[in-house]
């Protein structure tokens, strides 16, 4: 079968197609015929060798931690009811960029009827993250909510969840294309955080007070500036660092400004809740209450181009590989 291997750490060019033997399911495992492989911005950092949050794999390795497809083979001890079912599966940090992938039964998630495999893949990790962030932060009707990276996989869903909760959403992103998408998803105002004075426009959009709730998926300078613009008594929720380092706020400064900071360490407690949150958001999507944004798909052999597009922030929504 064909896989994509990261032959060393480095730029997208280190992702190379290879032919390898088909995987064989061991006890408690299944083989999935992969129809869709998900990818994330974090995986580009892992490929670079610069990600500080995950254990570094040893090259050569097959990237990708989320796949969708049909169960093609069963290992010893696996219930035969799984055979042929449409599933999502997490594979850890590696193994997803392949025509066939191994997964253990506890890591399988049946895809609900009414959802395509690409849509389910776009919703599983990012949707569960968005649901978890919204649940932790608490979105109140009538509040002003700033969503950074509002055209990304998580951000585009946060915009929709906040709008559905009755909030006035400000979508922050880079460039007109992404700002248009945030507006299409329901953001009442948009602001380009790459332009000087963007927080002045943010305050204008909130009547001068600043946002009551910030979802910080960017970090770095932008995250810091967003914190400084947060309204007294507001909440500042951190979940990403696409702009550099995750935003770290001194607790004394947060108390002085009267802002509750929900740090990036909240993500460590998310895994046990992912199936519940994923089921919730997929149910809402199947009912037409929200939609995943799939910006672009690539064939498996163009994985390097897909990584480059995500790494250089040229994408909107979710980018997927279709083996």
C-alpha positions as CSV (number, residue, x, y, z in Angstrom):
1,X,0.0,0.0,0.0
2,X,1.0,3.6,-0.4
3,X,1.9,5.8,2.6
4,X,3.5,9.2,3.2
5,X,6.6,9.1,5.3
6,X,8.4,12.0,7.0
7,X,11.9,10.9,6.2
8,X,13.5,13.4,8.5
9,X,12.4,16.6,10.4
10,X,12.1,19.7,8.2
11,X,9.9,21.4,5.7
12,X,7.0,19.9,3.7
13,X,9.5,18.4,1.2
14,X,10.4,15.7,3.8
15,X,7.0,14.1,3.2
16,X,7.7,11.4,0.6
17,X,5.4,8.7,-0.9
18,X,6.4,5.1,-0.1
19,X,5.2,1.6,-0.8
20,X,5.0,-0.6,2.3
21,X,3.3,-3.9,3.2
22,X,-0.3,-3.8,4.2
23,X,-0.9,-3.7,8.0
24,X,-2.1,-6.8,9.8
25,X,-4.6,-6.5,12.6
26,X,-3.4,-7.9,15.9
27,X,-5.5,-8.8,18.9
28,X,-8.0,-6.1,19.6
29,X,-7.2,-4.2,16.4
30,X,-8.9,-3.5,13.1
31,X,-7.6,-2.4,9.7
32,X,-9.4,0.6,8.2
33,X,-9.6,1.2,4.5
34,X,-8.8,4.9,4.7
35,X,-11.1,7.2,2.7
36,X,-10.1,10.4,4.6
37,X,-7.1,11.4,6.6
38,X,-7.3,14.4,8.8
39,X,-4.5,16.8,9.4
40,X,-3.8,19.7,11.9
41,X,-1.5,22.7,12.2
42,X,0.2,21.0,15.2
43,X,1.2,18.1,12.9
44,X,3.2,20.6,10.7
45,X,5.1,21.6,13.9
46,X,5.7,17.9,14.7
47,X,7.1,17.4,11.2
48,X,9.3,20.4,11.7
49,X,10.6,19.0,15.0
50,X,9.6,22.2,16.8
51,X,6.4,21.1,18.6
52,X,6.9,21.4,22.4
53,X,3.7,19.6,23.4
54,X,4.0,16.1,22.0
55,X,6.6,13.3,22.2
56,X,8.7,13.5,19.1
57,X,8.3,10.5,16.7
58,X,11.5,9.0,15.2
59,X,11.9,9.4,11.5
60,X,11.0,7.9,9.2
61,X,7.4,7.9,10.4
62,X,4.0,8.1,8.8
63,X,2.2,11.3,9.9
64,X,-1.5,11.7,10.7
65,X,-3.5,10.8,13.8
66,X,-7.1,10.7,12.5
67,X,-8.6,8.6,9.7
68,X,-12.1,7.8,8.5
69,X,-13.2,4.9,6.4
70,X,-14.6,1.4,6.6
71,X,-13.4,-1.4,8.8
72,X,-11.8,-3.9,6.4
73,X,-10.2,-6.5,8.7
74,X,-10.6,-7.7,12.3
75,X,-8.0,-8.9,14.7
76,X,-8.5,-11.6,17.2
77,X,-11.1,-10.9,19.8
78,X,-12.8,-8.1,17.8
79,X,-16.6,-8.2,17.5
80,X,-17.6,-9.0,13.9
81,X,-20.2,-6.3,14.0
82,X,-17.4,-3.8,13.3
83,X,-16.7,-5.3,9.9
84,X,-17.7,-3.0,7.1
85,X,-18.8,-0.2,9.4
86,X,-18.0,3.5,8.7
87,X,-15.8,4.7,11.4
88,X,-13.5,7.4,12.5
89,X,-10.4,6.3,14.3
90,X,-7.6,8.0,16.2
91,X,-4.2,6.5,15.6
92,X,-2.1,8.5,18.0
93,X,0.5,10.8,16.4
94,X,1.3,8.6,13.5
95,X,-0.1,6.2,10.9
96,X,-2.9,8.2,9.3
97,X,-1.3,9.2,6.0
98,X,-1.9,5.8,4.4
99,X,-4.2,3.8,2.3
100,X,-4.8,1.4,5.2
101,X,-4.4,2.2,8.9
102,X,-4.4,0.2,12.2
103,X,-6.6,1.2,15.1
104,X,-7.7,-0.4,18.4
105,X,-11.3,-0.9,19.1
106,X,-11.5,1.7,21.9
107,X,-10.3,4.3,19.4
108,X,-13.1,3.7,17.0
109,X,-16.0,6.1,16.7
110,X,-19.0,5.1,14.5
111,X,-19.9,7.8,11.9
112,X,-23.5,8.9,12.4
113,X,-25.9,8.4,9.5
114,X,-26.4,11.5,7.5
115,X,-22.8,12.7,7.7
116,X,-20.2,12.1,5.0
117,X,-16.8,10.8,6.0
118,X,-15.1,14.1,5.1
119,X,-17.6,16.1,7.2
120,X,-17.2,13.7,10.1
121,X,-13.4,13.9,10.0
122,X,-13.6,17.7,9.9
123,X,-15.9,17.7,13.0
124,X,-14.4,15.0,15.2
125,X,-11.2,16.6,16.7
126,X,-11.9,20.2,15.9
127,X,-15.6,20.0,16.7
128,X,-15.0,18.3,20.0
129,X,-12.4,20.9,20.9
130,X,-14.8,23.7,20.0
131,X,-17.5,22.1,22.1
132,X,-15.1,21.7,25.0
133,X,-13.9,25.2,24.8
134,X,-17.4,26.6,24.7
135,X,-18.5,24.4,27.6
136,X,-15.5,25.4,29.8
137,X,-15.8,29.1,29.0
138,X,-19.6,29.5,29.0
139,X,-21.0,31.6,26.3
140,X,-23.8,33.9,27.5
141,X,-26.5,35.5,25.2
142,X,-25.8,39.1,24.3
143,X,-22.1,38.9,25.2
144,X,-19.4,40.0,22.9
145,X,-17.2,37.0,21.9
146,X,-13.9,37.3,20.0
147,X,-12.8,34.3,18.1
148,X,-9.3,34.3,16.8
149,X,-8.4,32.3,13.7
150,X,-12.1,32.5,13.0
151,X,-11.7,30.8,9.6
152,X,-9.8,27.8,10.9
153,X,-11.0,24.3,11.7
154,X,-11.7,25.1,15.4
155,X,-12.4,28.8,15.0
156,X,-15.0,28.4,12.3
157,X,-17.0,26.1,14.6
158,X,-16.5,28.4,17.6
159,X,-18.0,31.2,15.6
160,X,-21.1,29.1,14.9
161,X,-21.4,27.8,18.4
162,X,-21.2,31.3,19.8
163,X,-23.7,32.7,17.3
164,X,-26.1,29.9,18.2
165,X,-25.7,30.7,21.9
166,X,-26.9,34.3,21.2
167,X,-23.6,36.0,21.4
168,X,-22.3,38.9,19.3
169,X,-19.3,37.4,17.6
170,X,-16.2,39.3,16.3
171,X,-14.2,37.1,14.0
172,X,-10.5,37.8,13.8
173,X,-8.4,36.4,11.0
174,X,-5.8,37.2,8.4
175,X,-7.0,38.6,5.0
176,X,-10.3,39.4,3.3
177,X,-11.0,35.8,2.3
178,X,-10.9,34.5,5.8
179,X,-12.9,37.5,7.1
180,X,-15.6,36.9,4.5
181,X,-15.9,33.3,5.7
182,X,-16.3,34.4,9.4
183,X,-19.0,36.8,8.3
184,X,-20.8,34.1,6.3
185,X,-20.7,31.9,9.4
186,X,-22.5,34.6,11.4
187,X,-19.9,36.9,12.9
188,X,-21.4,40.3,13.5
189,X,-18.1,42.0,12.9
190,X,-14.7,41.0,11.6
191,X,-11.2,42.4,12.1
192,X,-7.8,41.6,10.5
193,X,-5.4,41.1,13.4
194,X,-2.4,41.5,11.1
195,X,-3.1,45.2,10.6
196,X,-1.8,47.9,12.9
197,X,-4.4,49.1,15.4
198,X,-6.6,46.0,15.1
199,X,-7.6,46.1,18.8
200,X,-8.9,49.6,18.3
201,X,-11.3,48.2,15.7
202,X,-12.1,45.4,18.1
203,X,-13.1,47.8,20.8
204,X,-15.2,49.8,18.4
205,X,-17.1,46.6,17.5
206,X,-17.8,46.0,21.2
207,X,-19.0,49.6,22.0
208,X,-15.6,50.5,23.5
209,X,-15.7,47.9,26.3
210,X,-13.7,45.1,24.7
211,X,-14.9,41.5,24.3
212,X,-16.4,39.7,27.3
213,X,-14.9,36.4,26.1
214,X,-11.9,35.7,24.0
215,X,-11.1,32.3,22.3
216,X,-7.3,32.6,21.8
217,X,-6.1,30.1,19.2
218,X,-3.2,32.2,17.9
219,X,-1.0,33.2,20.9
220,X,2.1,35.2,20.4
221,X,1.8,38.9,20.0
222,X,-1.8,38.6,18.8
223,X,-2.9,36.6,21.9
224,X,-1.2,39.1,24.2
225,X,-2.9,42.1,22.5
226,X,-6.3,40.3,22.6
227,X,-5.9,39.8,26.4
228,X,-5.1,43.5,26.9
229,X,-8.3,44.3,25.0
230,X,-10.5,42.0,27.1
231,X,-13.2,43.7,29.1
232,X,-12.8,43.8,32.9
233,X,-14.7,40.9,34.3
234,X,-14.3,39.0,31.0
235,X,-12.8,35.5,30.3
236,X,-9.8,34.7,28.2
237,X,-9.6,31.1,27.0
238,X,-6.4,29.8,25.4
239,X,-6.3,26.8,23.1
240,X,-3.7,27.3,20.4
241,X,-0.4,28.9,19.4
242,X,-0.4,29.1,15.6
243,X,1.2,32.6,15.9
244,X,4.1,31.5,18.1
245,X,4.0,30.6,21.7
246,X,0.8,30.0,23.7
247,X,-0.4,33.1,25.6
248,X,0.8,33.0,29.2
249,X,-0.7,35.6,31.5
250,X,0.7,36.3,35.0
251,X,-2.1,35.4,37.5
252,X,-1.5,38.7,39.4
253,X,-2.0,40.7,36.2
254,X,-5.2,38.8,35.4
255,X,-6.5,39.5,38.9
256,X,-5.6,43.2,38.6
257,X,-7.5,43.5,35.3
258,X,-10.4,41.4,36.6
259,X,-10.0,38.8,33.8
260,X,-10.5,35.1,34.3
261,X,-7.8,33.2,32.3
262,X,-8.5,29.6,31.2
263,X,-5.1,28.5,30.2
264,X,-4.0,26.1,27.5
265,X,-3.5,23.4,30.1
266,X,-7.3,22.9,29.9
267,X,-6.7,20.8,26.8
268,X,-5.0,18.1,28.9
269,X,-8.4,17.3,30.4
270,X,-10.2,17.1,27.1
271,X,-9.5,13.5,25.9
272,X,-12.0,11.6,28.1
273,X,-14.8,13.9,26.9
274,X,-14.0,13.9,23.2
275,X,-16.6,11.1,22.3
276,X,-19.4,13.0,24.1
277,X,-18.5,16.4,22.5
278,X,-17.9,14.8,19.1
279,X,-21.3,13.1,19.2
280,X,-23.0,16.4,20.3
281,X,-21.5,18.5,17.5
282,X,-22.1,15.8,14.8
283,X,-25.7,15.5,15.8
284,X,-26.1,19.3,15.4
285,X,-24.3,19.2,12.0
286,X,-26.6,16.3,10.9
287,X,-29.6,18.4,11.9
288,X,-28.3,21.4,9.8
289,X,-27.6,23.6,12.8
290,X,-24.0,24.1,11.8
291,X,-21.6,23.0,9.2
292,X,-17.9,22.0,9.1
293,X,-15.9,24.1,6.7
294,X,-13.7,22.0,4.4
295,X,-11.5,24.4,2.7
296,X,-9.6,22.0,0.4
297,X,-8.8,18.4,-0.1
298,X,-5.7,16.8,-1.6
299,X,-4.9,13.3,-2.9
300,X,-2.5,11.4,-0.6
301,X,0.5,11.8,-2.9
302,X,0.2,15.6,-2.5
303,X,0.5,15.5,1.3
304,X,3.6,17.8,1.1
305,X,1.5,20.5,-0.7
306,X,-1.3,20.1,1.9
307,X,1.2,20.5,4.8
308,X,2.7,23.6,3.1
309,X,-0.7,25.2,2.7
310,X,-1.6,24.6,6.3
311,X,1.8,25.7,7.6
312,X,1.7,28.9,5.6
313,X,-1.9,29.7,6.7
314,X,-3.2,29.6,3.1
315,X,-6.2,27.5,4.1
316,X,-9.7,28.0,5.5
317,X,-11.5,25.5,7.6
318,X,-10.3,21.9,7.6
319,X,-7.7,20.6,5.1
320,X,-8.1,16.8,4.3
321,X,-6.2,14.1,2.4
322,X,-8.3,11.6,0.4
323,X,-6.3,8.4,-0.1
